Amino acid sequence: MPEYALGSKKNAHEILTKFMLMETNVKTRDYIISKLEQKYPQMNCRTTEEFDGQSGGIWISAEDGIEDRKGNLLFNQWSDSSSYTCGVVYHLNRWANRNGWWFEWYDGGTMMIWPEV
């Protein structure tokens, strides 16, 4: 019997997770921080351990007014523009997702980035 036919939600979740890991190349936290700080030198990336003790993530201020090369703010929680996905400028959100990471608002001025796994 094929693995996907076992019928439990847990097995389906495990299979989906394995598939996603095969499809996603999850980069390390150090790699993500390095690339962000290289592209946006004014961005100060810190670890989530430094912020609230949760392990594995990246903590960024979302209220520093950092702009991309087109002049768009990287983070704009209140924007309803198609240039943003959940308040993160589209190309940055897409880049993070392609590298196995996702953005999460902690509050109106604090952004966390978490690995997919």
Order of alpha helices (4+ residues) and beta strands (2+ residues): alpha-alpha-beta-alpha-beta-beta-beta-alpha-beta-beta
